[in-house]
Amino acid sequence: MSGVYTRREAIAAGLLGVAVAGIVWGPVILRPFGSAPAIDLRTLHLQEDRPAVQAHPSSSARVAKAKPTSRVDINHADAATLQTLPGIGPTLAQRIITYRKDHGRFTDADGLMEVEGIGPGRFEKLEPWIEAR
């Protein structure tokens, strides 16, 4: 008879199935219930209760940005001098220098708004500190 197991084969197959199931599911079934970390609901806080998380871990070690002591000529300033302006970091300073090299000198301070990343809001903060000579 084809497809029929003897009693001995059926018992061996059953034991093999139990052994495989024990190997696969044993760690899950036998895991102690108390091993999960307990959560203390008294220590949970709403988002507005938590202090603000800083975006960059190194931002707490930043040195205060030097402010310009006089107006900065945007046609002659180097990257370090441009970075003293409010809202201008290394990237924008480099963009200003690149724009100046590609398009020539700025005819007036308003020309700075042609640089990518400098819009009306940022220009308003910069205007008291810049000039184009």
Backbone as JSON Lines, residues from 0, in Angstrom:
{"i":0,"aa":"M","n":[0.83,-1.15,0.0],"ca":[0.0,0.0,0.0],"c":[0.89,1.23,0.0]}
{"i":1,"aa":"S","n":[0.66,2.05,-0.97],"ca":[1.45,3.26,-1.11],"c":[0.81,4.38,-0.32]}
{"i":2,"aa":"G","n":[1.61,5.2,0.38],"ca":[1.12,6.35,1.11],"c":[0.62,6.03,2.5]}
{"i":3,"aa":"V","n":[0.77,4.82,2.95],"ca":[0.31,4.47,4.29],"c":[1.55,4.25,5.14]}
{"i":4,"aa":"Y","n":[1.56,4.86,6.34],"ca":[2.68,4.72,7.24],"c":[2.43,3.57,8.2]}
{"i":5,"aa":"T","n":[3.52,2.93,8.56],"ca":[3.41,1.93,9.62],"c":[3.32,2.68,10.94]}
{"i":6,"aa":"R","n":[2.99,1.94,11.94],"ca":[2.84,2.55,13.27],"c":[4.16,3.13,13.74]}
{"i":7,"aa":"R","n":[5.23,2.44,13.49],"ca":[6.54,2.9,13.89],"c":[6.92,4.19,13.16]}
{"i":8,"aa":"E","n":[6.64,4.31,11.86],"ca":[6.95,5.49,11.07],"c":[6.1,6.7,11.53]}
{"i":9,"aa":"A","n":[4.85,6.45,11.86],"ca":[3.97,7.52,12.31],"c":[4.44,8.08,13.64]}
{"i":10,"aa":"I","n":[4.88,7.21,14.55],"ca":[5.38,7.67,15.85],"c":[6.67,8.46,15.66]}
{"i":11,"aa":"A","n":[7.56,8.0,14.8],"ca":[8.82,8.7,14.54],"c":[8.55,10.06,13.91]}
{"i":12,"aa":"A","n":[7.62,10.15,12.96],"ca":[7.29,11.42,12.33],"c":[6.67,12.38,13.34]}
{"i":13,"aa":"G","n":[5.83,11.87,14.21],"ca":[5.2,12.71,15.24],"c":[6.22,13.26,16.2]}
{"i":14,"aa":"L","n":[7.15,12.4,16.64],"ca":[8.19,12.85,17.56],"c":[9.12,13.87,16.88]}
{"i":15,"aa":"L","n":[9.41,13.67,15.62],"ca":[10.25,14.61,14.89],"c":[9.53,15.97,14.79]}
{"i":16,"aa":"G","n":[8.23,15.93,14.54],"ca":[7.45,17.17,14.47],"c":[7.43,17.9,15.79]}
{"i":17,"aa":"V","n":[7.29,17.17,16.89],"ca":[7.3,17.77,18.22],"c":[8.68,18.36,18.5]}
{"i":18,"aa":"A","n":[9.73,17.68,18.1],"ca":[11.09,18.17,18.33],"c":[11.34,19.46,17.56]}
{"i":19,"aa":"V","n":[10.89,19.51,16.31],"ca":[11.07,20.71,15.5],"c":[10.25,21.86,16.1]}
{"i":20,"aa":"A","n":[9.02,21.58,16.5],"ca":[8.19,22.61,17.1],"c":[8.81,23.12,18.4]}
{"i":21,"aa":"G","n":[9.39,22.23,19.18],"ca":[10.05,22.64,20.42],"c":[11.25,23.53,20.17]}
{"i":22,"aa":"I","n":[11.99,23.24,19.11],"ca":[13.16,24.06,18.77],"c":[12.72,25.44,18.31]}
{"i":23,"aa":"V","n":[11.67,25.47,17.49],"ca":[11.21,26.74,16.94],"c":[10.47,27.57,17.98]}
{"i":24,"aa":"W","n":[9.52,26.98,18.68],"ca":[8.64,27.72,19.58],"c":[9.06,27.68,21.05]}
{"i":25,"aa":"G","n":[10.0,26.84,21.39],"ca":[10.41,26.69,22.78],"c":[10.86,27.98,23.43]}
{"i":26,"aa":"P","n":[11.78,28.72,22.78],"ca":[12.22,29.97,23.41],"c":[11.08,30.98,23.62]}
{"i":27,"aa":"V","n":[10.1,30.95,22.76],"ca":[8.98,31.88,22.89],"c":[8.04,31.44,24.0]}
{"i":28,"aa":"I","n":[7.73,30.17,24.01],"ca":[6.77,29.65,24.99],"c":[7.37,29.63,26.39]}
{"i":29,"aa":"L","n":[8.62,29.27,26.49],"ca":[9.25,29.1,27.79],"c":[9.84,30.4,28.36]}
{"i":30,"aa":"R","n":[9.71,31.51,27.65],"ca":[10.25,32.78,28.13],"c":[9.48,33.21,29.38]}
{"i":31,"aa":"P","n":[10.18,33.63,30.41],"ca":[9.47,34.06,31.62],"c":[8.67,35.33,31.35]}
{"i":32,"aa":"F","n":[7.54,35.45,31.99],"ca":[6.65,36.58,31.76],"c":[7.21,37.86,32.36]}
{"i":33,"aa":"G","n":[7.97,37.78,33.38],"ca":[8.46,38.98,34.06],"c":[9.71,39.57,33.45]}
{"i":34,"aa":"S","n":[10.2,39.1,32.3],"ca":[11.46,39.59,31.77],"c":[11.32,40.9,31.01]}
{"i":35,"aa":"A","n":[10.1,41.3,30.66],"ca":[9.91,42.56,29.96],"c":[10.14,43.72,30.93]}
{"i":36,"aa":"P","n":[10.78,44.79,30.46],"ca":[11.02,45.91,31.37],"c":[9.7,46.55,31.79]}
{"i":37,"aa":"A","n":[9.6,46.86,33.06],"ca":[8.39,47.47,33.58],"c":[8.38,48.96,33.25]}
{"i":38,"aa":"I","n":[7.21,49.51,32.99],"ca":[7.06,50.92,32.68],"c":[6.38,51.58,33.87]}
{"i":39,"aa":"D","n":[7.02,52.58,34.4],"ca":[6.45,53.33,35.5],"c":[5.63,54.48,34.91]}
{"i":40,"aa":"L","n":[4.32,54.4,34.99],"ca":[3.45,55.39,34.38],"c":[3.58,56.76,35.03]}
{"i":41,"aa":"R","n":[4.09,56.82,36.25],"ca":[4.26,58.11,36.9],"c":[5.38,58.93,36.27]}
{"i":42,"aa":"T","n":[6.32,58.27,35.59],"ca":[7.44,58.98,35.0],"c":[7.18,59.4,33.57]}
{"i":43,"aa":"L","n":[6.09,58.97,32.98],"ca":[5.78,59.36,31.61],"c":[5.31,60.82,31.59]}
{"i":44,"aa":"H","n":[5.73,61.55,30.58],"ca":[5.38,62.95,30.46],"c":[4.84,63.21,29.07]}
{"i":45,"aa":"L","n":[4.02,64.21,28.95],"ca":[3.55,64.65,27.65],"c":[4.67,65.41,26.96]}
{"i":46,"aa":"Q","n":[4.57,65.56,25.64],"ca":[5.62,66.19,24.86],"c":[5.95,67.59,25.38]}
{"i":47,"aa":"E","n":[4.94,68.38,25.74],"ca":[5.22,69.74,26.2],"c":[5.9,69.77,27.56]}
{"i":48,"aa":"D","n":[5.88,68.65,28.31],"ca":[6.55,68.59,29.6],"c":[8.04,68.32,29.47]}
{"i":49,"aa":"R","n":[8.45,67.8,28.33],"ca":[9.85,67.42,28.15],"c":[10.67,68.62,27.7]}
{"i":50,"aa":"P","n":[11.91,68.69,28.12],"ca":[12.76,69.77,27.63],"c":[13.07,69.54,26.16]}
{"i":51,"aa":"A","n":[13.33,70.6,25.46],"ca":[13.62,70.5,24.03],"c":[14.89,69.7,23.82]}
{"i":52,"aa":"V","n":[14.86,68.8,22.84],"ca":[16.01,67.98,22.51],"c":[16.79,68.71,21.43]}
{"i":53,"aa":"Q","n":[18.09,68.79,21.61],"ca":[18.91,69.48,20.63],"c":[19.09,68.6,19.4]}
{"i":54,"aa":"A","n":[19.08,69.23,18.23],"ca":[19.18,68.5,16.98],"c":[20.55,67.84,16.81]}
{"i":55,"aa":"H","n":[21.59,68.54,17.22],"ca":[22.94,68.0,17.07],"c":[23.57,67.9,18.45]}
{"i":56,"aa":"P","n":[24.14,66.72,18.77],"ca":[24.77,66.58,20.07],"c":[25.9,67.58,20.29]}
{"i":57,"aa":"S","n":[26.58,68.0,19.24],"ca":[27.71,68.91,19.4],"c":[27.26,70.36,19.49]}
{"i":58,"aa":"S","n":[25.96,70.63,19.31],"ca":[25.52,72.01,19.31],"c":[25.68,72.67,20.67]}
{"i":59,"aa":"S","n":[25.72,71.89,21.74],"ca":[25.92,72.49,23.06],"c":[27.36,72.97,23.23]}
{"i":60,"aa":"A","n":[28.27,72.47,22.42],"ca":[29.67,72.86,22.52],"c":[30.03,73.99,21.56]}
{"i":61,"aa":"R","n":[29.02,74.54,20.86],"ca":[29.3,75.61,19.91],"c":[29.74,76.89,20.63]}
{"i":62,"aa":"V","n":[30.59,77.6,19.97],"ca":[31.06,78.88,20.48],"c":[30.09,79.95,19.98]}
{"i":63,"aa":"A","n":[29.83,80.94,20.8],"ca":[28.94,82.01,20.4],"c":[29.49,82.7,19.16]}
{"i":64,"aa":"K","n":[28.59,83.01,18.22],"ca":[28.97,83.61,16.96],"c":[29.34,85.07,17.18]}
{"i":65,"aa":"A","n":[30.47,85.47,16.64],"ca":[30.91,86.86,16.77],"c":[30.02,87.74,15.9]}
{"i":66,"aa":"K","n":[29.62,88.89,16.45],"ca":[28.79,89.82,15.7],"c":[29.69,90.84,15.01]}
{"i":67,"aa":"P","n":[29.24,91.33,13.86],"ca":[30.07,92.34,13.19],"c":[30.11,93.62,14.01]}
{"i":68,"aa":"T","n":[31.25,94.28,13.99],"ca":[31.4,95.53,14.74],"c":[31.03,96.74,13.88]}
{"i":69,"aa":"S","n":[31.03,96.55,12.56],"ca":[30.63,97.6,11.64],"c":[29.96,96.95,10.43]}
{"i":70,"aa":"R","n":[29.52,97.77,9.51],"ca":[28.86,97.22,8.31],"c":[29.86,96.42,7.48]}
{"i":71,"aa":"V","n":[29.37,95.35,6.87],"ca":[30.22,94.46,6.08],"c":[29.98,94.73,4.61]}
{"i":72,"aa":"D","n":[31.06,94.94,3.86],"ca":[30.97,95.14,2.41],"c":[30.84,93.76,1.76]}
{"i":73,"aa":"I","n":[29.68,93.5,1.19],"ca":[29.44,92.16,0.63],"c":[30.21,91.91,-0.66]}
{"i":74,"aa":"N","n":[30.8,92.95,-1.25],"ca":[31.6,92.78,-2.46],"c":[33.05,92.4,-2.17]}
{"i":75,"aa":"H","n":[33.51,92.63,-0.96],"ca":[34.91,92.36,-0.65],"c":[35.12,91.42,0.53]}
{"i":76,"aa":"A","n":[34.07,91.08,1.24],"ca":[34.21,90.25,2.46],"c":[34.57,88.81,2.11]}
{"i":77,"aa":"D","n":[35.42,88.23,2.95],"ca":[35.73,86.81,2.79],"c":[34.68,85.98,3.54]}
{"i":78,"aa":"A","n":[34.82,84.66,3.47],"ca":[33.82,83.77,4.08],"c":[33.73,83.96,5.59]}
{"i":79,"aa":"A","n":[34.85,84.13,6.25],"ca":[34.84,84.29,7.71],"c":[34.12,85.57,8.12]}
{"i":80,"aa":"T","n":[34.34,86.64,7.37],"ca":[33.67,87.9,7.68],"c":[32.17,87.8,7.41]}
{"i":81,"aa":"L","n":[31.8,87.16,6.31],"ca":[30.38,86.99,6.0],"c":[29.66,86.17,7.07]}
{"i":82,"aa":"Q","n":[30.37,85.23,7.67],"ca":[29.76,84.38,8.69],"c":[29.49,85.13,10.0]}
{"i":83,"aa":"T","n":[30.04,86.31,10.16],"ca":[29.72,87.1,11.35],"c":[28.34,87.74,11.22]}
{"i":84,"aa":"L","n":[27.78,87.76,10.03],"ca":[26.46,88.35,9.81],"c":[25.38,87.43,10.38]}
{"i":85,"aa":"P","n":[24.29,87.99,10.91],"ca":[23.23,87.15,11.47],"c":[22.55,86.31,10.39]}
{"i":86,"aa":"G","n":[22.46,85.02,10.65],"ca":[21.79,84.1,9.72],"c":[22.67,83.59,8.6]}
{"i":87,"aa":"I","n":[23.95,83.93,8.59],"ca":[24.86,83.47,7.55],"c":[25.84,82.48,8.15]}
{"i":88,"aa":"G","n":[25.78,81.25,7.65],"ca":[26.71,80.21,8.07],"c":[27.71,79.93,6.96]}
{"i":89,"aa":"P","n":[28.46,78.85,7.08],"ca":[29.48,78.55,6.07],"c":[28.89,78.32,4.67]}
{"i":90,"aa":"T","n":[27.74,77.68,4.6],"ca":[27.14,77.37,3.3],"c":[26.71,78.65,2.6]}
{"i":91,"aa":"L","n":[25.98,79.5,3.3],"ca":[25.52,80.74,2.67],"c":[26.68,81.67,2.35]}
{"i":92,"aa":"A","n":[27.7,81.69,3.19],"ca":[28.86,82.53,2.91],"c":[29.52,82.08,1.6]}
{"i":93,"aa":"Q","n":[29.63,80.78,1.43],"ca":[30.23,80.26,0.2],"c":[29.35,80.57,-1.01]}
{"i":94,"aa":"R","n":[28.02,80.48,-0.83],"ca":[27.11,80.82,-1.94],"c":[27.23,82.28,-2.34]}
{"i":95,"aa":"I","n":[27.39,83.16,-1.37],"ca":[27.56,84.59,-1.67],"c":[28.84,84.81,-2.47]}
{"i":96,"aa":"I","n":[29.92,84.19,-2.05],"ca":[31.2,84.34,-2.75],"c":[31.12,83.76,-4.16]}
{"i":97,"aa":"T","n":[30.48,82.61,-4.29],"ca":[30.32,81.98,-5.61],"c":[29.46,82.86,-6.52]}
{"i":98,"aa":"Y","n":[28.37,83.39,-5.98],"ca":[27.51,84.26,-6.77],"c":[28.28,85.5,-7.22]}
{"i":99,"aa":"R","n":[29.08,86.05,-6.32],"ca":[29.88,87.24,-6.63],"c":[30.88,86.95,-7.74]}
{"i":100,"aa":"K","n":[31.5,85.75,-7.71],"ca":[32.46,85.38,-8.75],"c":[31.77,85.16,-10.08]}
{"i":101,"aa":"D","n":[30.59,84.53,-10.06],"ca":[29.88,84.21,-11.3],"c":[29.18,85.41,-11.93]}
{"i":102,"aa":"H","n":[28.65,86.32,-11.13],"ca":[27.82,87.41,-11.64],"c":[28.45,88.79,-11.47]}
{"i":103,"aa":"G","n":[29.59,88.88,-10.86],"ca":[30.22,90.18,-10.65],"c":[29.78,90.8,-9.33]}
{"i":104,"aa":"R","n":[30.22,92.03,-9.13],"ca":[29.95,92.74,-7.88],"c":[28.46,93.01,-7.72]}
{"i":105,"aa":"F","n":[28.04,93.12,-6.47],"ca":[26.67,93.52,-6.17],"c":[26.57,95.03,-6.38]}
{"i":106,"aa":"T","n":[25.54,95.48,-7.1],"ca":[25.38,96.92,-7.32],"c":[24.82,97.6,-6.08]}
{"i":107,"aa":"D","n":[23.99,96.89,-5.34],"ca":[23.47,97.41,-4.07],"c":[23.21,96.24,-3.14]}
{"i":108,"aa":"A","n":[22.86,96.53,-1.91],"ca":[22.66,95.47,-0.9],"c":[21.49,94.57,-1.27]}
{"i":109,"aa":"D","n":[20.48,95.12,-1.97],"ca":[19.32,94.3,-2.37],"c":[19.7,93.15,-3.29]}
{"i":110,"aa":"G","n":[20.83,93.27,-3.98],"ca":[21.28,92.21,-4.87],"c":[21.57,90.91,-4.15]}
{"i":111,"aa":"L","n":[21.76,91.0,-2.85],"ca":[22.04,89.81,-2.04],"c":[20.85,88.85,-2.06]}
{"i":112,"aa":"M","n":[19.64,89.36,-2.31],"ca":[18.47,88.49,-2.33],"c":[18.45,87.57,-3.56]}
{"i":113,"aa":"E","n":[19.35,87.79,-4.51],"ca":[19.47,86.91,-5.68],"c":[20.21,85.61,-5.32]}
{"i":114,"aa":"V","n":[20.9,85.6,-4.21],"ca":[21.65,84.42,-3.77],"c":[20.66,83.41,-3.2]}
{"i":115,"aa":"E","n":[20.79,82.16,-3.62],"ca":[19.9,81.11,-3.15],"c":[20.02,80.95,-1.63]}
{"i":116,"aa":"G","n":[18.86,80.97,-0.94],"ca":[18.84,80.82,0.51],"c":[18.67,82.13,1.25]}
{"i":117,"aa":"I","n":[18.7,83.25,0.52],"ca":[18.49,84.55,1.15],"c":[17.2,85.12,0.6]}
{"i":118,"aa":"G","n":[16.19,85.09,1.44],"ca":[14.89,85.62,1.07],"c":[14.62,86.92,1.8]}
{"i":119,"aa":"P","n":[13.4,87.42,1.69],"ca":[13.07,88.7,2.32],"c":[13.25,88.69,3.84]}
{"i":120,"aa":"G","n":[12.89,87.6,4.5],"ca":[13.03,87.53,5.96],"c":[14.47,87.59,6.41]}
{"i":121,"aa":"R","n":[15.32,86.81,5.77],"ca":[16.74,86.81,6.15],"c":[17.39,88.14,5.77]}
{"i":122,"aa":"F","n":[16.99,88.68,4.61],"ca":[17.57,89.96,4.17],"c":[17.22,91.08,5.14]}
{"i":123,"aa":"E","n":[16.02,91.04,5.68],"ca":[15.6,92.06,6.65],"c":[16.52,92.08,7.88]}
{"i":124,"aa":"K","n":[16.95,90.87,8.32],"ca":[17.87,90.79,9.45],"c":[19.28,91.26,9.05]}
{"i":125,"aa":"L","n":[19.65,91.05,7.79],"ca":[21.0,91.4,7.33],"c":[21.15,92.87,6.96]}
{"i":126,"aa":"E","n":[20.09,93.49,6.52],"ca":[20.18,94.82,5.93],"c":[20.9,95.87,6.8]}
{"i":127,"aa":"P","n":[20.69,95.91,8.1],"ca":[21.42,96.91,8.9],"c":[22.93,96.66,8.95]}
{"i":128,"aa":"W","n":[23.36,95.46,8.59],"ca":[24.78,95.1,8.75],"c":[25.56,95.05,7.44]}
{"i":129,"aa":"I","n":[24.9,95.24,6.3],"ca":[25.59,95.07,5.03],"c":[25.58,96.35,4.2]}
{"i":130,"aa":"E","n":[26.56,96.4,3.29],"ca":[26.61,97.47,2.3],"c":[27.32,96.92,1.07]}
{"i":131,"aa":"A","n":[27.12,97.56,-0.08],"ca":[27.78,97.15,-1.32],"c":[28.56,98.35,-1.85]}
{"i":132,"aa":"R","n":[29.89,98.3,-1.71],"ca":[30.74,99.4,-2.2],"c":[31.37,99.02,-3.5]}
